[in-house]
Structures are given as C-alpha cells and as structure tokens.
Amino acid sequence: MKILGIESSCDETAAAVVEDGRRLLSNVVHTQIDIHKQYGGVVPEVAARSHIEVINPVINKALTDAGCTWDDIDAIAVTYAPGLIGSLLVGTLAARTLAIIHNKPLYAIHHVEAHVYANFITEIGGVGDSEIGNGLKKLAPLPSSQPLFPMLALIVSGNHSNLVLFRDHGDYELLGQTQDDAVGEAFDKVAKIIGLPYPGGPSIAKAAENGDPHKYKLPKSKLDNPYNFSFSGLKTATLRAVQAQTGNDYTFPSHQLAELLDDVTRNDFAASFQQTAIETLVDKAEKAFHDFSPASVVIAGGVAANQELRRQLRERLPLDIEYAPMQLCTDNGAMIATLGYYVAQKKDPVDPYDFEVTPSLSMTKTPWA
C-alpha cells in the first residue's frame, strides 16, 4: 500500500511516498529557514504564503522521485493538527482537492504523533533523488528494525515536549508534556540571548562543542507530575546568569547582552544550557523507562537530532536505541505517510468535503485504536 504524505504544519512544505508503513520511496522537503532567520523565528503569515507557492511542485516532485503516478497511490495522509492555522490550511486544502480529483481515501494525521513514526521507516526505495530539501541519498542509515510495543516515545521539538507510552498503534497514553515552553523553543530563546543564530538547537549544539557544560550551574524544574516538563525557568535562569556575568542586573535588556559576550563565554553558556536541558529530558525518560519497562524507546521531533541527547540516552538506558536519521527528525512528509498507513488499517477515511484543521490539539484527545 503506497501512501502520499503531506506536511505543512509550520515552516516546512513536505511530501513523501511510503510503502507499507516502512519503505521510503521519496522524501521532498522545502524549508523556509532562510526566510524566517532574519526575524529570529517563524512569521505565520509569511509561512503560509510560502507554502502556497511550493505545495504543488513539492507534491509532484515526491511522486516523480517515487516513480509513481496517481494510479499507484492508494491513499493520501495529511497533517491537520496541531500547527499554524494558515500553514495547516494550505496543506489540507491541497490534500482534500487531490483526494477528490483522483478519488483517493484521505486520512487526517496528528503531527506530533507522526514524529514517532519516522522511527518505523526501515527501508529505502524510489527511482530518484530530491533537488528540493532532503533527498534519499542524503539519509543516514535507517533503523534495522521497527520499534517493539510497548514503546516509550520522547517527542521533543520547537513546540512540543511529550513523553508518551505506546501500547500499540493508536493505543497510547500521554504520560507528561510541557507546562510552558517546549525544549526547542527554549533553545531558540537562549540562542537569541547569547547571540547565536536561529534555529537555536543546531547553533547551540555547535557552540557547546567548544564550551564547558559545567561552567554555569542552572536549575532543573520540579513538578508534581514527574513526567511533565518545564523549560521557562531554565530559560529565565540562563538570562539572569548572562546578565550577572556581564555585570548587569535583571533590568538590563536581553537583546543587548549578546554584544557583551566573548566567544569563550558564549560557548560556555551554550554548553551549560544544553547540558541542563538535555539532562532534564533524559531524567524523565529514564524514570519512565524504569516505571513502565517498555520493550523499546524512541526519540522524535527536531530536538531528537541533538547528539548530546542521543549520547546521554545511550549512557543511561540499559537497551540499544536505534535512531531515525536526523533528516527525518525535523518536519517531513515521510512520517505523515508512515503513520497514515497504520491509521488506514484501523480507521475509515475522512470526508474531504467536510474536514477541518485543529491548530491546538493535545495527544490526550487523539488515541484512535
């Protein structure tokens, strides 16, 4: 069964074809990072307009790379929640229209849940490579086998920090989630404070390679639910530490701090922040692992590409973890198509004439098995 997946929840326009929920035939991603970098973050209206410009070429390229015509496609899967409403509307409108024109069943996919399914892609096929974004030839080695259930998933990105226990496809429990800033958002904000470019995750990780992770002692949040996350306090503590290091009090404007830091100090702050943020994620994943004894553990979302996160998990969890390629950790159509395959096994398709996006939708409301 070949599924076309379409993703447009934020600032990537993506499409991919996946066969039988495991074999990647194409993966096309058009990123808007260069557009939004000048603003230090995603501008929703600009993102939506960019999606409109490239959505059709991206979909057509995905079909071409996969060596498929519409006769070969069995169904369409598209992100409908959560995300920026303008961006979601572009992707879903394209998917709805194509489903009607080509008479294909349409499946609505939750973006955060889909991130987990990048770990279920274990094979590569297709006839070409993408000139737009991440092509198949650029992918690192895929996992050798699919994760086993029960599966513990740590989902970490710019907008989400979730810890989820999957008992089967569509049967899951949200153990914990962020109570304020997501970890990726905290990376972006701290990067701006210390004068590193957007997006903050990669730039902080790079600077941290030359910094001392123990130079500045930063706090970890303590919450009633041991599986919940909070990174607002860590972000503020980092701000206060930078203000103190530069000889200023809390009233000094954060946007003027970066010019007062030298490279050594900047790298030390990057390393110290990253160490504390990653330890917070791993502490909770380790506790959940010992409390629930899952057969496998996966990480998903853009922050899953962080090498320090992967290193700490390898050290602290007593099982081998096979990681998805970094290109499949960020937003992509492959994860949407992969989850679409499993949804299609258990659910009826949605009506393309009566289908709405849901910009804010927690995973507590989306189990479908």
SULRAUR-V366907 format. One record per residue. RES is the residue in one small letter. PHI is phi in degrees with one decimal (none if undefined). PSI is psi in whole degrees, 0 to 359 (none if undefined). Layout:
# SULRAUR-V366907
res=RES phi=PHI psi=PSI
res=RES phi=PHI psi=PSI
This chain:
# SULRAUR-V366907
res=m phi=none psi=123
res=k phi=-104.6 psi=125
res=i phi=-114.4 psi=131
res=l phi=-91.4 psi=121
res=g phi=-105.2 psi=136
res=i phi=-124.7 psi=128
res=e phi=-129.4 psi=128
res=s phi=-153.3 psi=39
res=s phi=-76.1 psi=337
res=c phi=-139.1 psi=258
res=d phi=-122.3 psi=16
res=e phi=-116.2 psi=131
res=t phi=-100.2 psi=118
res=a phi=-139.3 psi=149
res=a phi=-148.7 psi=149
res=a phi=-156.5 psi=158
res=v phi=-118.3 psi=127
res=v phi=-126.2 psi=137
res=e phi=-106.6 psi=127
res=d phi=55.9 psi=30
res=g phi=68.3 psi=18
res=r phi=-152.2 psi=336
res=r phi=-105.7 psi=115
res=l phi=-85.8 psi=118
res=l phi=-98.1 psi=333
res=s phi=-161.1 psi=157
res=n phi=-155.6 psi=105
res=v phi=-117.2 psi=126
res=v phi=-132.5 psi=123
res=h phi=-106.9 psi=112
res=t phi=-95.7 psi=152
res=q phi=-110.7 psi=16
res=i phi=-55.0 psi=315
res=d phi=-62.8 psi=327
res=i phi=-68.8 psi=315
res=h phi=-87.1 psi=346
res=k phi=-58.2 psi=323
res=q phi=-67.1 psi=340
res=y phi=-97.1 psi=350
res=g phi=76.9 psi=15
res=g phi=170.9 psi=174
res=v phi=-78.7 psi=128
res=v phi=-97.2 psi=112
res=p phi=-53.4 psi=315
res=e phi=-65.4 psi=320
res=v phi=-65.6 psi=319
res=a phi=-60.3 psi=314
res=a phi=-62.3 psi=317
res=r phi=-64.2 psi=321
res=s phi=-65.4 psi=321
res=h phi=-58.8 psi=317
res=i phi=-59.1 psi=320
res=e phi=-66.7 psi=327
res=v phi=-117.8 psi=355
res=i phi=-58.9 psi=316
res=n phi=-68.8 psi=314
res=p phi=-59.4 psi=323
res=v phi=-64.7 psi=315
res=i phi=-63.4 psi=315
res=n phi=-62.7 psi=321
res=k phi=-65.3 psi=321
res=a phi=-62.4 psi=319
res=l phi=-66.5 psi=317
res=t phi=-63.6 psi=313
res=d phi=-60.6 psi=326
res=a phi=-80.5 psi=352
res=g phi=69.1 psi=32
res=c phi=-115.3 psi=148
res=t phi=-106.0 psi=176
res=w phi=-64.6 psi=335
res=d phi=-65.1 psi=335
res=d phi=-84.4 psi=341
res=i phi=-83.1 psi=128
res=d phi=-92.0 psi=334
res=a phi=-164.2 psi=164
res=i phi=-118.6 psi=135
res=a phi=-120.5 psi=139
res=v phi=-142.9 psi=144
res=t phi=-69.7 psi=128
res=y phi=-120.1 psi=349
res=a phi=-168.0 psi=156
res=p phi=-83.3 psi=179
res=g phi=155.3 psi=188
res=l phi=-75.7 psi=130
res=i phi=-60.3 psi=318
res=g phi=-63.9 psi=318
res=s phi=-66.3 psi=316
res=l phi=-61.0 psi=320
res=l phi=-62.9 psi=323
res=v phi=-64.1 psi=311
res=g phi=-65.6 psi=316
res=t phi=-70.4 psi=325
res=l phi=-64.4 psi=318
res=a phi=-61.7 psi=314
res=a phi=-64.7 psi=317
res=r phi=-62.0 psi=316
res=t phi=-63.3 psi=315
res=l phi=-65.9 psi=323
res=a phi=-63.6 psi=322
res=i phi=-71.9 psi=313
res=i phi=-61.5 psi=316
res=h phi=-100.8 psi=5
res=n phi=56.0 psi=54
res=k phi=-114.7 psi=142
res=p phi=-64.2 psi=145
res=l phi=-120.8 psi=132
res=y phi=-121.0 psi=132
res=a phi=-88.9 psi=129
res=i phi=-120.3 psi=135
res=h phi=-82.3 psi=121
res=h phi=-57.6 psi=316
res=v phi=-68.5 psi=316
res=e phi=-60.1 psi=322
res=a phi=-63.3 psi=327
res=h phi=-53.7 psi=323
res=v phi=-61.3 psi=328
res=y phi=-80.0 psi=356
res=a phi=-62.1 psi=334
res=n phi=-77.8 psi=352
res=f phi=-93.8 psi=357
res=i phi=-85.3 psi=116
res=t phi=-123.2 psi=355
res=e phi=-136.1 psi=155
res=i phi=-125.2 psi=137
res=g phi=-139.3 psi=214
res=g phi=92.9 psi=171
res=v phi=-116.1 psi=350
res=g phi=-145.7 psi=192
res=d phi=-132.4 psi=157
res=s phi=-88.5 psi=135
res=e phi=-91.6 psi=354
res=i phi=-114.1 psi=108
res=g phi=80.8 psi=220
res=n phi=-94.9 psi=113
res=g phi=-91.9 psi=170
res=l phi=-63.1 psi=325
res=k phi=-68.0 psi=343
res=k phi=-90.2 psi=353
res=l phi=-72.7 psi=138
res=a phi=-72.1 psi=172
res=p phi=-54.7 psi=138
res=l phi=-83.8 psi=163
res=p phi=-56.2 psi=147
res=s phi=-77.1 psi=338
res=s phi=-151.7 psi=162
res=q phi=-77.2 psi=153
res=p phi=-61.5 psi=153
res=l phi=-99.5 psi=151
res=f phi=-97.1 psi=147
res=p phi=-68.3 psi=145
res=m phi=-125.9 psi=131
res=l phi=-97.3 psi=126
res=a phi=-119.4 psi=126
res=l phi=-102.1 psi=111
res=i phi=-107.4 psi=113
res=v phi=-133.7 psi=124
res=s phi=-153.2 psi=191
res=g phi=-65.8 psi=334
res=n phi=-120.2 psi=355
res=h phi=-140.2 psi=139
res=s phi=-137.5 psi=99
res=n phi=-125.8 psi=146
res=l phi=-120.3 psi=117
res=v phi=-129.1 psi=136
res=l phi=-103.2 psi=116
res=f phi=-97.5 psi=123
res=r phi=-90.4 psi=334
res=d phi=-169.0 psi=179
res=h phi=-60.7 psi=123
res=g phi=79.1 psi=354
res=d phi=-113.4 psi=97
res=y phi=-145.4 psi=163
res=e phi=-128.6 psi=127
res=l phi=-80.1 psi=106
res=l phi=-75.6 psi=320
res=g phi=-160.9 psi=159
res=q phi=-152.9 psi=169
res=t phi=-68.0 psi=143
res=q phi=-97.9 psi=354
res=d phi=-153.6 psi=250
res=d phi=-72.4 psi=140
res=a phi=-76.2 psi=161
res=v phi=-63.6 psi=321
res=g phi=-65.2 psi=323
res=e phi=-64.8 psi=320
res=a phi=-63.5 psi=320
res=f phi=-58.6 psi=315
res=d phi=-62.5 psi=316
res=k phi=-70.3 psi=320
res=v phi=-68.0 psi=322
res=a phi=-58.5 psi=319
res=k phi=-65.9 psi=320
res=i phi=-61.9 psi=318
res=i phi=-95.5 psi=5
res=g phi=85.5 psi=34
res=l phi=-108.6 psi=152
res=p phi=-74.5 psi=159
res=y phi=-79.4 psi=142
res=p phi=-77.0 psi=148
res=g phi=-70.5 psi=328
res=g phi=-55.9 psi=301
res=p phi=-63.6 psi=322
res=s phi=-71.0 psi=322
res=i phi=-68.1 psi=318
res=a phi=-59.8 psi=320
res=k phi=-67.8 psi=315
res=a phi=-64.8 psi=325
res=a phi=-64.7 psi=336
res=e phi=-60.5 psi=334
res=n phi=-109.7 psi=15
res=g phi=-116.2 psi=170
res=d phi=-98.8 psi=112
res=p phi=-69.8 psi=350
res=h phi=-110.2 psi=9
res=k phi=-65.2 psi=316
res=y phi=-120.1 psi=127
res=k phi=-87.5 psi=115
res=l phi=-114.5 psi=151
res=p phi=-82.4 psi=155
res=k phi=-108.8 psi=142
res=s phi=-70.8 psi=150
res=k phi=-121.7 psi=118
res=l phi=-123.0 psi=157
res=d phi=-61.4 psi=317
res=n phi=-86.4 psi=115
res=p phi=-66.7 psi=351
res=y phi=-101.7 psi=353
res=n phi=-78.3 psi=160
res=f phi=-120.5 psi=152
res=s phi=-150.5 psi=124
res=f phi=-120.9 psi=0
res=s phi=-64.8 psi=318
res=g phi=-64.3 psi=320
res=l phi=-63.6 psi=318
res=k phi=-60.3 psi=313
res=t phi=-67.1 psi=320
res=a phi=-62.1 psi=322
res=t phi=-65.3 psi=317
res=l phi=-58.5 psi=313
res=r phi=-63.9 psi=323
res=a phi=-67.1 psi=321
res=v phi=-67.5 psi=318
res=q phi=-59.7 psi=315
res=a phi=-65.5 psi=318
res=q phi=-61.7 psi=327
res=t phi=-92.6 psi=6
res=g phi=79.2 psi=28
res=n phi=-121.9 psi=161
res=d phi=-98.2 psi=187
res=y phi=-67.6 psi=347
res=t phi=-84.1 psi=350
res=f phi=-71.8 psi=131
res=p phi=-59.7 psi=132
res=s phi=-64.3 psi=329
res=h phi=-74.9 psi=354
res=q phi=-103.8 psi=359
res=l phi=-73.8 psi=322
res=a phi=-56.8 psi=322
res=e phi=-70.7 psi=348
res=l phi=-93.6 psi=356
res=l phi=-99.1 psi=139
res=d phi=-88.7 psi=172
res=d phi=-63.4 psi=322
res=v phi=-62.9 psi=312
res=t phi=-65.3 psi=319
res=r phi=-59.8 psi=315
res=n phi=-65.5 psi=322
res=d phi=-66.3 psi=320
res=f phi=-65.6 psi=319
res=a phi=-60.6 psi=315
res=a phi=-67.3 psi=319
res=s phi=-68.2 psi=317
res=f phi=-63.6 psi=311
res=q phi=-59.3 psi=317
res=q phi=-58.4 psi=314
res=t phi=-69.6 psi=318
res=a phi=-62.9 psi=315
res=i phi=-69.6 psi=320
res=e phi=-59.8 psi=322
res=t phi=-60.0 psi=314
res=l phi=-62.4 psi=313
res=v phi=-70.6 psi=324
res=d phi=-54.6 psi=314
res=k phi=-74.3 psi=323
res=a phi=-64.4 psi=320
res=e phi=-64.9 psi=318
res=k phi=-62.7 psi=315
res=a phi=-63.0 psi=323
res=f phi=-61.0 psi=314
res=h phi=-73.3 psi=331
res=d phi=-76.8 psi=327
res=f phi=-116.9 psi=350
res=s phi=49.3 psi=57
res=p phi=-68.8 psi=157
res=a phi=-78.7 psi=338
res=s phi=-150.7 psi=160
res=v phi=-130.7 psi=135
res=v phi=-130.2 psi=154
res=i phi=-118.9 psi=150
res=a phi=-149.7 psi=159
res=g phi=97.5 psi=168
res=g phi=-57.4 psi=322
res=v phi=-70.8 psi=345
res=a phi=-63.9 psi=344
res=a phi=-77.5 psi=350
res=n phi=-67.4 psi=123
res=q phi=-70.0 psi=329
res=e phi=-67.0 psi=322
res=l phi=-62.2 psi=315
res=r phi=-64.0 psi=321
res=r phi=-64.7 psi=313
res=q phi=-65.5 psi=321
res=l phi=-63.7 psi=319
res=r phi=-60.6 psi=323
res=e phi=-74.8 psi=328
res=r phi=-106.2 psi=346
res=l phi=-106.5 psi=133
res=p phi=-84.1 psi=47
res=l phi=-154.4 psi=159
res=d phi=-79.2 psi=131
res=i phi=-112.1 psi=127
res=e phi=-99.2 psi=122
res=y phi=-95.4 psi=144
res=a phi=-67.9 psi=152
res=p phi=-55.9 psi=148
res=m phi=-58.5 psi=328
res=q phi=-67.3 psi=339
res=l phi=-96.9 psi=1
res=c phi=-81.2 psi=321
res=t phi=-75.7 psi=173
res=d phi=-60.6 psi=135
res=n phi=-158.8 psi=162
res=g phi=-80.2 psi=340
res=a phi=-63.3 psi=319
res=m phi=-67.2 psi=327
res=i phi=-68.3 psi=316
res=a phi=-66.0 psi=321
res=t phi=-64.1 psi=310
res=l phi=-62.3 psi=324
res=g phi=-55.9 psi=324
res=y phi=-61.7 psi=315
res=y phi=-73.6 psi=326
res=v phi=-63.1 psi=320
res=a phi=-64.3 psi=338
res=q phi=-74.6 psi=338
res=k phi=-125.4 psi=345
res=k phi=-125.2 psi=154
res=d phi=-78.2 psi=151
res=p phi=-66.7 psi=160
res=v phi=-84.4 psi=163
res=d phi=-84.0 psi=116
res=p phi=-64.7 psi=342
res=y phi=-85.3 psi=347
res=d phi=-140.1 psi=72
res=f phi=-143.9 psi=121
res=e phi=-121.0 psi=153
res=v phi=-82.0 psi=158
res=t phi=-133.4 psi=92
res=p phi=-58.7 psi=328
res=s phi=-123.0 psi=107
res=l phi=-146.9 psi=110
res=s phi=-73.1 psi=154
res=m phi=-68.0 psi=349
res=t phi=-65.3 psi=339
res=k phi=-107.5 psi=9
res=t phi=-119.1 psi=1
res=p phi=-55.8 psi=140
res=w phi=-128.8 psi=357
res=a phi=-75.6 psi=none
